[in-house]
Amino acid sequence: MSTRERRPTRAGFAPLWLAAAGLAAAGCDDLRQCDPPDPERQAALPAALSQTGLYADIAARTVASDVVAYEPGFELWSDGADKQRFIRLPEGAQIDTSAQDAWQFPDGTRLWKEFRRDGVLVETRLLAKVGPAPEDWAAVAYVWNADGTDALATPGGAEDARGTPHDVPAAAECMGCHGGTESRVLGFSAIQLAASRGEVDLDAIAARGMLSDPPRRPVRLPGDAVAQAALGWLHANCSHCHNRTRPSSDGARCYDPQRRFDFTLRVDEIASVEATATYRTAVGTVIRPGDPDDSDVVERARRRDPDWPSMPPLGTEIVDQDGLAALRAWIRRL
């Protein structure tokens, strides 16, 4: 969703999930009001991307030797932007993976995500662990300069950055997604890396010694390719809001829908499609078996309307047609 847009509920009508949650009359604009990030945590972030440790030589785009590039199995839709992702752990540190679906990262961990839109290098986001507590994370986007020699922290975000249709999020919006899981990290997880098509997958990071407790058995997603595509899309695009283990917040709700259904894929719930949280909580509520056109999930995914809640609600102005097709195909077969 563009940072300049708001998508309140259409007057006089609300989809099933919104009405059931008691938000139909009040609208859902309150979900998009995020508290400012903690100033002490934000102060730990460098002013320029060149100072963050991602590059050994930023001009040559040479990534530092202790930085690992990775690719999640399922991507959050970002209007077709090309993305690259990187992670760096402190020397000798491991990720606490004793809870396979809620990895806890050591103080000093940094993750980066680079965005190119229409061939233009626009921004690189940084998510950094700046303390020992699970919530001790800070995030900011760095917007690249015209000659590509560096990128500067832009905590207020930017619309149509670098002459593209791409909107850079404000730092206050970052936890709208990342604050929705116990880990705070979305794309670097057991499920995402097990499904990765990149060179660095779950087995590879276990072999590197990055995990305190590597999975004891292979992590394999259930179902055929049709089911996996739909379940993976919902996991990547929806589960950071729609999940039953979302951490509580003392401040603004900030994209916290507090729903009874859950789109998270979990290591101990993938023995079959029917065992997944998506099947158990969403099929029969927001997913109508055999009828994608009468399913609220599809209704939300197919819209980018200022007067209607869309899914996902942040970072997108264009419908993900491939993702929508994957949802339709799976629901049609249920």
Residue pairs with C-beta under 8 A, 6 or more apart in sequence:
1 7
1 32
1 310
1 312
1 313
1 314
1 315
1 316
1 317
2 159
2 167
2 317
3 157
3 159
3 167
3 169
3 170
3 173
4 159
4 167
5 306
5 317
6 29
6 32
6 306
7 28
7 32
7 305
7 306
7 307
7 308
7 309
7 310
7 313
8 27
8 28
8 29
8 307
9 18
9 23
9 24
9 27
9 28
9 308
9 309
10 307
10 308
14 23
14 24
15 286
15 296
15 299
15 300
15 309
16 285
16 286
16 296
17 257
17 259
17 261
17 285
17 286
17 296
18 24
18 28
18 309
20 260
20 285
21 257
21 258
21 259
28 257
28 309
30 252
30 253
31 253
31 254
31 255
31 256
31 257
31 313
32 176
32 254
32 255
32 313
32 314
33 252
33 253
33 254
34 172
34 173
34 175
34 176
34 252
34 254
34 255
35 172
35 251
35 252
35 254
36 172
37 138
37 139
37 155
37 171
37 172
37 174
37 175
38 138
41 130
41 131
41 136
41 137
41 138
42 138
42 140
42 155
42 171
44 128
44 130
44 138
45 52
45 126
45 128
45 130
45 138
45 140
45 153
46 52
46 153
47 152
47 153
48 142
48 150
48 151
48 152
48 153
49 55
49 58
49 124
49 126
49 142
49 144
49 150
49 151
49 152
49 153
50 58
50 150
50 151
52 110
52 112
52 126
52 128
52 142
53 64
53 66
53 67
53 88
53 110
54 63
54 64
54 67
54 86
54 88
54 110
54 112
54 124
55 61
55 62
55 63
55 64
56 62
56 63
56 64
56 65
58 149
58 150
59 149
63 69
63 86
64 88
66 88
66 91
67 86
67 87
67 88
67 112
68 86
68 87
68 88
68 200
68 205
68 208
69 84
69 85
69 86
69 198
69 200
70 85
70 86
70 87
70 187
70 188
70 193
70 196
70 198
70 200
70 205
71 85
71 196
71 197
71 198
71 200
72 85
72 186
72 187
72 188
72 189
72 192
72 193
72 195
72 196
72 236
73 191
73 192
73 193
73 194
73 195
73 196
73 197
73 232
74 192
74 195
74 232
74 233
74 235
74 236
75 83
75 187
75 236
76 177
76 186
76 187
76 236
76 237
76 312
76 315
77 236
77 237
77 312
77 315
77 316
77 320
77 323
78 115
78 315
78 316
79 117
79 165
79 166
79 315
79 316
79 317
79 318
80 117
80 318
81 115
81 116
81 117
81 122
81 166
82 115
82 116
82 117
83 113
83 114
83 115
83 116
84 113
84 114
85 111
85 112
85 113
85 114
85 187
85 188
86 111
86 112
86 113
86 114
87 109
87 110
87 111
87 112
87 188
88 109
88 110
88 111
89 95
89 105
89 106
89 108
89 109
89 210
90 106
90 107
90 108
90 109
93 106
93 108
93 109
94 106
94 209
94 210
94 211
94 212
95 103
95 104
95 105
95 106
95 109
95 210
95 211
95 212
96 103
96 104
96 105
96 106
96 212
96 213
97 103
97 190
97 211
97 212
97 213
97 214
98 212
98 213
99 182
100 190
100 213
100 215
100 266
100 267
100 268
101 189
101 190
101 191
101 264
101 266
101 267
101 268
102 181
102 182
102 183
102 245
103 183
103 185
103 188
103 189
103 190
104 134
104 183
105 129
105 183
105 184
105 185
106 129
107 129
107 130
107 131
107 132
107 136
108 129
109 128
109 129
110 126
110 127
110 128
110 129
111 126
111 127
111 128
111 185
111 188
112 124
112 125
112 126
112 127
113 124
113 125
113 127
113 187
114 121
114 123
114 124
115 121
115 122
115 123
115 124
115 125
115 166
116 122
117 164
117 165
117 166
118 164
118 165
120 162
120 163
120 164
121 144
121 148
121 162
122 143
122 144
122 161
122 162
122 164
122 166
122 168
123 141
123 142
123 143
123 144
123 151
123 154
123 158
123 161
123 166
123 168
124 141
124 142
124 144
124 151
125 139
125 140
125 141
125 142
125 169
125 174
126 139
126 140
126 141
126 142
127 137
127 138
127 139
127 174
127 178
127 184
127 185
128 137
128 138
128 139
129 136
129 137
130 136
130 137
130 138
134 182
134 184
134 247
135 179
135 184
135 247
137 175
137 178
137 184
139 171
139 174
139 175
139 178
140 153
140 154
140 155
140 171
140 174
141 153
141 154
141 157
141 168
141 169
141 171
142 151
142 152
142 153
142 154
143 151
143 152
143 154
143 158
143 161
143 162
143 168
144 150
144 151
144 162
145 151
145 152
146 162
154 168
155 170
155 171
156 170
156 171
157 167
157 168
157 169
157 170
157 171
157 173
158 167
158 168
159 167
159 168
160 166
160 167
161 167
161 168
165 317
167 315
167 317
169 314
169 315
173 314
175 184
175 254
176 254
176 255
176 314
177 186
177 240
177 241
177 255
177 314
178 184
178 185
178 186
178 240
179 247
179 249
179 254
180 239
180 240
180 241
180 243
180 246
180 247
180 255
180 256
181 239
181 240
181 243
181 245
181 246
181 247
182 245
182 247
183 189
186 192
186 236
186 240
187 236
190 202
190 215
190 219
190 267
191 219
191 221
191 235
191 265
191 266
191 267
191 270
192 236
193 200
193 201
193 202
193 205
194 201
194 202
194 218
194 219
194 220
194 221
195 221
195 228
195 232
196 202
202 215
202 219
205 211
206 214
206 215
215 267
219 267
219 270
220 270
221 228
221 231
221 232
221 265
221 270
222 228
222 231
222 270
222 271
222 272
222 273
222 275
222 276
223 231
223 272
223 273
226 326
226 329
226 330
226 333
227 273
227 330
229 326
229 329
229 330
230 326
230 327
230 329
230 330
230 331
231 265
231 273
231 276
231 278
231 330
232 265
233 320
233 323
233 326
233 327
234 263
234 278
234 282
234 297
234 327
235 263
235 264
235 265
235 278
237 311
237 312
237 320
237 323
238 263
238 311
238 312
239 262
239 263
239 264
239 265
241 255
241 256
241 257
241 259
241 312
241 313
242 257
242 259
242 261
242 262
242 263
242 264
243 262
243 263
243 264
243 277
244 262
244 264
244 277
244 281
245 264
246 256
246 258
249 256
255 313
255 314
260 281
260 285
261 277
261 278
261 281
261 282
261 285
261 286
262 277
262 278
262 280
262 281
262 282
263 277
263 278
263 282
264 277
264 278
265 276
265 277
265 278
266 276
266 277
269 275
269 276
269 277
270 276
273 279
274 280
278 287
282 297
283 289
283 334
285 296
286 295
286 296
286 297
287 295
287 296
287 297
287 331
287 334
288 294
288 295
288 331
289 331
289 334
290 331
290 332
290 333
290 334
291 331
291 332
292 298
292 327
292 328
292 331
292 332
295 327
295 331
297 311
297 327
297 331
298 324
298 327
298 328
298 331
300 309
300 310
300 311
301 310
301 311
301 319
301 320
301 323
301 324
301 327
302 319
302 324
303 310
303 319
304 310
304 316
304 317
304 318
304 319
310 316
